[in-house]
């Protein structure tokens, strides 16, 4: 039997595997890069081994170092998690060659299925070999790995070669394999997958379907089980195809077969020869622990002939440190407070706790929040409510987007569910709610008023209990786009003059009570520098007198987040003519590549970006002097690509 497991991964999935190991009485070993020295997965493990360096290519993608770490720590088994080396047949062979138990499929099955080109050939689906105008649009895709890394949509034939080069470079960086292929791009289909679990005795479980259609940049955001609204015949066909694929390669362990479904027809995408990020929704519906079953299969135990019967519906939402309104820009910083209410059996799988730092080196997923309920509608309501009540203080997140998505009528109707959801609805979902309210909750305008009053209360205490004389002029504070005006009231307290319709019931530095339209609400307030968190809202105090040093020349390209310059356009030099939208350089931050383009047609007058250089947020990368009468943007234009999870 297995006694000690090393998890060849980091963050949330490492913590997830450790949790099951603890329940089973199995000791755990973590590996960590220098950037992860204080990470939660390191703190939770019984032992940990350092992998020197920070970049994945130096650490988590070094299979030789991981195997040495397992042997040094006395582990007798290795769990790969997802991403990194989880679908690397060479790594699986190295683990087995070292006399360790590999908690995954046989290397031969990985080779057959983890390479998407070979998997398609096995199932009789051939990638495109000679792309013409009639084939467009097409998708360039990494043959190894997943999660959208190494993936590009091509709508113009002239863009194909650049897409092939960029996808190959990104795939090599993420998975150590630069092989890519081209396939037809099915627009606005449903992303449906089948969870498999197979033992060494010939038993194959098909644990129902999942729908993962809510995606950004080809990476899943909201997943659920079972996939809603599938015709019975189509669902049976998906399950049958998945089982046939597993049996064809002698599959063992957990795996997932993915499809795009459109117009009643299923298009095979790939088989992921590992545990998926979204596996918790299947666990909740079937009442199983897939990691425990992986361990049992690795020990040679036999599965029962049939899986448990499914019950109810489960939904998972991925909480990211990113700003959806700014092209999904990843965010870094200290996670001052991170609390998700667990009432009603809300499950939170995470690699972070309050006080942890979010760095630039890895993907920005903070947690997966999962709920189970008797029906899909109840699960969506329950998850939206839990996310809305969460306290997430620190960098910007996609929490408000998730809440709005789970309540959107298009999501709630399976008939309109497809991968184009965010392309159609992102602008509306990220727009400030009209009337200051969203879903019956107090809006950002009232939250801004609470923030201003909390600051006034704090200053009043600091300087001896408030003003002695009532001023005739209002005090003004601006949080984002919300201006708040208030004044001390006769007899104590405060009056708010803007926004209108607010009566101040009480105000303290950490809690403000307001009455709006006869309804009294409490607002918890926490301040971290110029960032203020009021309930679910993250507000930024705007300075009354902007610093002249912050003013940039028109056409300045500014780094929107900390990262590394990975490349500059070939031959680009100061004095060159550039055209609007022309790619100038590429940044990599949190396992995503961002293309920085010229904001206008004109002349490149400054270029500070150098490949390999690390830049901080706000760093000046380049300046384009626009042609006369050309409007320019002074922010960076980015086209973010995907990270290494799936």
N, C-alpha and C positions, 0 to 999 in steps of 0.2 A: 504493500500500500504506500501511497505517496505520503511523505512526512513533512517536506519543506518545498514550497513553490516560490520560484523567482518569477516576477512579472516583468517581462521585457518591454516596459512601457512606462507611462507617467500619468499624473493627473487623475481625472475622474475614473478611468477604466482600471487603473491600478488599485485605487481605493475600493472600487466595486469588487474586484477579485479578492482582495484582502478580506473584505467583509464575509464572504462565503467561506474562505479558508478558516477564519476564526471560528465560525459556526461549526465547522467540521473538525476542529482541533488540529489544523494544519498550520505549521509555522510559515512565515512569509519573509521574502527578501525583496527589497526595492533596489533599482538602479537609478542613478540621478546624475544629471549634468551639473556643471557649476551654477548655472542659472536656476536650477531646481534644488539647491542645497537645503533650503528651508521649506520646501513644498510639503503639502499635507500628506502626499503618498509616502514621503520619506519618514515623516513623523509617525505614521500609522504602522509602518512595517516593523517586524521584529529585528531586522538587520537591514543595512543598506550599504551599497557599494558605489563609490564614485566613478563616473565616466568623465575623465578630464575634458574640458571644453564646454562650449555652449551650443554650437550649431548641431542640428541633427546628424549631419554627415560625420561629425567628430564623435558623436555619443550614441544616441538611440538607434542609429543605422549601422553601427559597428558591431556586427554579429559576433566577431571574434572576441571583442571585449566583454560582450554580454555573457557568452559562454564561460569565459574565464571568471567572471564575477559569480556565476552560479556555482562553479566548482570551488572557488575560494570561500564562499559563504556556506558550503555544505548543502546546497539545494539538491534535490533529486528529481525535480521536474521544472519545466519552464512553460509559462503561459504567455502568449504573445500579445494579448489584448487586441486592439484594432489599429490600423495604420502602421507606420514604421515598417517593421520586418514581419508583420503578421501573415503576409501572403508571399513570403520569400522562401522558395523551396530549398535554396542553398542554406539558409539559416536553419530550417527544420532539419536538414541532414546533419549540419554541424552539431546541433543539440543532441540528436540521436547518436551521432558518432562519438560524442563525449560520454556516452553511457547514461544520459539523462532521459527522462520521460518527456515527450513532446505532447503538450495538451492542444492538439490540433489534428488536422487531417494528414494522411501520408504525403510525403513530398511529391510523389507521382500524381496524386490528385490535385495538389496545389499547382503543379506544372500544367496539368490538363485544363484546369478551370480558372486559376488566378490570372493567367494570361488570357485576356478577353478575346484576342484573335483566335487562339486555339480552342477556347470554349465555344465560340460561334461556329467554328468549323466542325466541332464534335456534334453540334445540334443541327448541322446543315445550313447554317447562316454564314455567308461569306462577306467580309468587309469589302468596301469599294476599292478597286485597285487603280482605276483610271477615271478621275473625276472630270465631268464636263458640265456645261451650263445647265443641262437638263437635270443633273443630279442635285442641284442646289435647292435648299440649304443643306449643308452637311455638318457633321460633328467630328472634330479631331479629338481623339481620346487616348489617354495613356493605356497601354496594354496591361500594366501592373498597377496595383493600388486602387484607390477609390476616392470618394468624397469630392469629386470635381477637380482635383489637382491634375494638371496636365490636360485640360479640356478647353476647347475653343469652338464656338459656332462660326461657320464661314458662310456668308451670304453672297459674297462677290468672289469670283474665281481668282481675281488678282490678289486677294488676301490669303490664299491657301498656303503658299510657301512660308510666309511669315508666321501663320498660325501653326504650321507643322514645326517650325524651328522653336517657337516660344513654348509650345506644349511639350516638346521633347526635353527642352532644358528644365522646365518646371518639374516634369515627371522624374527626371534623373536626380534632381535635388531632393525631391520628397521620398522617392522609393528606391533610388539607386539603380533605376532601369529607365532608359530614355526611349524605349520602343513605344511608338504611337501608331494608330490606325485611323481610318476614315470610314464613317458609316452614315447612312441617311439620317437626317435630323427630323424626328417626329415632334412637331410643335403642339404644345398645349394638350398633351395626352395626360393620362393618369399614371403616376408611378406606383406600381403595385408589386409586392414581393411576397415570397413564400419562405417561411422559416423551416429549415430542415434540422433534424438531429438523427445521427446514424451511429450504430455501435459496430463492434468488430464481429458480430454474430449474424449480420445480414438484416437486422431490423432497421427500417427507415421510417421515421416519424415526419409527417408533414403537419406542422403546427399552425395551420391556417394561413391567412393572408394579413398583410399590413398595407396601408396606404400612406405614402410619403410624398404626396403631390405638392404640398406647400414648401417651396424651395426658393432660395436665393443663390444665384450664381451656381446652379446645379448642385447645391448642397442643401440637405434636408433641414427644415426648421420645425415643422410640426408633423408628427407621425401618429398613427393610430392602428388599432387592431380590434375587430377584423376590418378589412377594406369595405367601406359601406356601399351598398347598392349594386353589387356585382350580380349579374344574372347567374343563376345556379350552374348552367352549362359552362359558362366562361370560367367561373371559379373552379369547377371540377377539372377543366382543361389545364389551368395554371398549376394546380396541385399535381396532376399527373405528369406534366412536363418536368416539374421540379424533381419529382421522385425518379423519373427516368434518367435525368441528368446525374443525380447522385449515384444511382446504381451503375451507370455506364462507366464511372471512373473508380468504383469501389470506395466511395466516400465514407469517411469516419469523422465523427464530431459534429460541431455546429456549423451551419453554412446557410447562405441565403441566395435564392435565385430571384433575379429582378427582371421586371417586364415594364414596358410602356404600353398602356391600353388606350386605344382610340377607336371610336366607331365600332365597338364590339369586337375588335381584333387585338390580340396580344402580340407584341413584338419583343422577342428575347433581347435583353440587354447584357446581362453578365451573371456570373455566379461569384459571390464573395465567399472565399474559403476561410472564414473567420467569424467571430461574434460581431454583430452589428451594434452600432451606437444605440439604435432604437430597440434592442432586444427586450427592455423592460415591459413594453406594452404587451408583448406575447407572454411574458412571465405572468403579468397580472391577469390576463384573460384565461390562461390555462392553469394557473396556480402552481407553477413550477419555478425552480431555480436553474436557469440554463448553465450557469457556471458550475454549480454542483453536479449537474448531469455531464458536463464536459469532463470534470474530474473523474466521475464514475466510469465513463467510457474509456478514459485514458488508463484507468486501472484494470480494464478488461471486463468490467461488469456488463451484464446483458440488460437491455431496456425491456420493459413490458411490451407485449405484442402491439398494444394500441396506446396512444397518448391519452391523457385525461380529456374529458369533455370540456369544451370552452364555455365560458359564462360571461355575460355582460360585454362591456366595451371599455377600452382603455385609450387614453390620449397622452402623448408626451410632447412637451415643448422645450426646445433648446434655448437656454438663456445665454446670450452672448454679450460680451463687453464690446459693443459696436454701436455706431450711430446710423440707423437705417436711413435717416433723412440726409445724410452726407455720404451717399454711395456706399453704405455699409462700412464706413471707415472703422477699423479696429481701434480700441481704446486701451490705454495703459494707466497704471497708478495704483494707489492703495485702496483696497476694498475695506473701507472703514467698518461697515456693518453689513452683515449678510444673514438675513433671517427670513425663512419662508414658513408660514404657518403650516403645521402638520395635522391640524384638525381634519377629520374626515378621511384619514389615511392617505394624505398627500405624500408621495414618495419623492425624495430629492437625492439624486446621485450627483456628487460633486467632488471636485478636487480642491475646493477653497473653503475657508472659514473666515469670519470677521478678523480683520487685521492683516490678511495676506496681501502680497503684492501681485499685480498682474503685469508681467513683463512683455518684451517684444519678440521673444524667440519662438513661441509656440502659438497654436490656434487660440482664439479668444473665447472659447466656450467655458462658461462659468459652471453651469449645472444643467441637468435634465430634470424637469419637474413632471411627474407622472401621476395621473389619477385613474381610478377604476370606478365605474358606476354601472347600474343596470342597463342604461341606454346611452347612446351617443350624445344626445342633447344634454342629459344630466352630467355626463363626463365633461363636456365642453364648458358648461356653466360652472361646474365645480373648480376646474382648472383655472379659468379666467378669474374667478373670485380669489383663489389662493395667490395667484400672481399679483393681482391688484393690491392685496394686503401685505405683500412681501416688503421688507425693509432692505433696500439695496443701496447703500451709501458709498459713493466713490465714483469711478468712471461711468460715463453714459452706457446704457444697456438697451437691448431691444425689448425690454419688459412691456412697455406701453403698446408696442406693435403687436406683441403676442396676445395681449388682452383684447385689443381691437380685432385681431384676426379671428380669435375664437368666438367672438360675438357677431362676426360679419355674416349677413344672410347668405352670401355666396359660399362661404365655408360650411355653413350649417346645412346646406342643401347638397347632397351627394351628386345631384344631376349637373351641378355647375362646378364641381371640384376638378381642377387640373393644375398642371405645372405653371400655367400663365397667371396664377392668382396674383402674385406680387407685381408682375409687369402691368397688370390692369389696375390694381388697387393701391399701390404703394403711396402715391401722392395723397390720396384721400385718407389713408390709414395713418399717415404721419402728420397730417395737417392739424393745427390746434382745433379743438372742438368748438362749434358755435355755441354762444351763450354761456361759455365757461363750464359746461357740464359734459361728462362722458359716462354713459351707463348709470346715471343717477348719482355719481360720485362728484364731490366738489372739484371744480376745474382749476386750471393753473392760475387764472387771475386771482381767485380767492386764496390759493396757496401762496402767491406772491404777497398778498396783503398780510397773511399770517407771518411770512418771513420778515417783512418790514416791521411789524409790531413786536415780534420776538426780539429783533435787534434793538428797537427803541426801549423795550423793557430792560434788556441787558445794560444798555447805556445809562438808563435811568438809575439802576441799582449801582452801577459803577461810579456815578457822579453824585451820589447822595440822595437817591430816591426820586429823581425826576425834576422837571422844571418848576421853579417857584412861581414864575409869572407865565401866563398864557400868551403864546406868540400869536400874532395875527397872520403870519405867513406859514403855509403848510410845509412840512418836511416832505421830501420826495426821494423815493428809491425806485430804481428800475431793474427788474429781473427779466433778462431776455427781452421780450417785446412788451412786457407788462409793467406799466408805470403805476406806482402806488403813491397816493398823497394822503397824509394824515396829520393830525395836530393833537396836542394834549387837550383833554376835555376839562371843563370846570368841575371841580370836585374830585378830580382824579380820573385815571384811565385815558382812553384815546378815542378820537373820532376819525373815521376814514371818509375822505371826500372823493376818492377815486380808487378803485371802481365804486360805482354808486350802489346803494342798497345794502350796505354792510353795517351791522351794529356790533361793536366790540363788547363781548360779554366779559372776557378776562384775557390778560396777556402776561405771559411769563417767558423767560428766555428759551425754554424748551417745549412749551405748549401754549397754544392760543385757541380760545373759543370764540367763534363768530356765529352770528345769527344772520341768515340770508333768506329773505322771503318767508320768514316765520319758522325756518328750520335751523336748529342749533347744531353745529358740528365742531368737533375737536380736531386740531391740527398739531401733530407732533413735529417739532422743528429741530434740526441738527445742522450745525454750520461747520464747514471745513474750508477755511480761507474765504474766497469769494463764491464758493459753491455751497448752496443751501439745499438740504433735502427736507421737503415738507410732505409727509405722507408718501405717496408713490411718485411725487414730482421731484425732479432734479432741476434746480434753478441756478442761474449764474448772475451775480450782482454786477451790473454794468457800472464802470467808473463814471462819476459826474464830470470829471475833467480828463479826457483821454490823454495818454502819454504820447507826446509827439514822436518819441522813438519808435512807437508801434506803427506809425504810418509808413506804408511801403510805396515804392514807385508803382505806377500803373504797369501791369504786365509782369509783376513779380510772381514767381512760382514758389509757393511756400510748402514745406513738408507738413502734411496734416496730422502726422503721428510720428513717433520715434521709429527709426528703421535703418536699413542698410541700402545704399545705392548698389544695385546688382549689375547694372549696365547702363551705358550711355549710347545713344544712336551712333551708328558707325560714321566716323568722319566728322561728327558735329563739332563745330568750333565757333568761338566768338566772331561775330561779323557775318555769319551765315544768314541767308534768307530762309525763313520758315513760313509754313502756312498753317492756318487755324486748324487745330485737331491733329497736327503732325506729332507722332510720338517722339519725345526728346530723350527721356530717360525712364528707368524703371526702379522702383523702390520695393524692397521686401520687408514686410512687417507682420509678425504673428502668423507666419507660414502662408501669407497671401502676397501676391505680386501686384503692384499698383503701377499702371502705366501713366506717366505724366506727359501731358500733351501741351502744345502751344496754345495759349488762350486766344490768340489772334494772329493774323498774317502780319509779318513784319520782320525785324532784324533781331537776332540774338545778340544782346549787348553785354551779357554776363553769364558765365557758366561756372558754378561753384561745386557742382556734383562731380565726384570722382568715384569710379567703381571700387567697392570695398569700404568706402567711407561710411561711418555711422553718423546719422543726423538726429537731432532732437526735434520735437514738435516745434513748428514755427521757423525752422531754419530756412534761410534763403537758398534755393536750389539753382535758380536761373532767372534771367530777366529778358523779356521779349518787348522791344519797343515797337508798338503797333504802327501800321501805316496811318497816315492822316485820315481822320473821320472814322476810324475803326474802333468800335467798342471793345474793351478788354475786360477780362475778369482778373482779379488780383489773387484768386485762390488757385489751388492746384486742381487740375482735372485728372481724375484717376479712373481707371477701369480695373477694379479689383478682381483678382482671380481667386481660386479656392484653396482651402487648407487640406490637411492630410486625413481628416476624419470622414466617415461615411454615414 
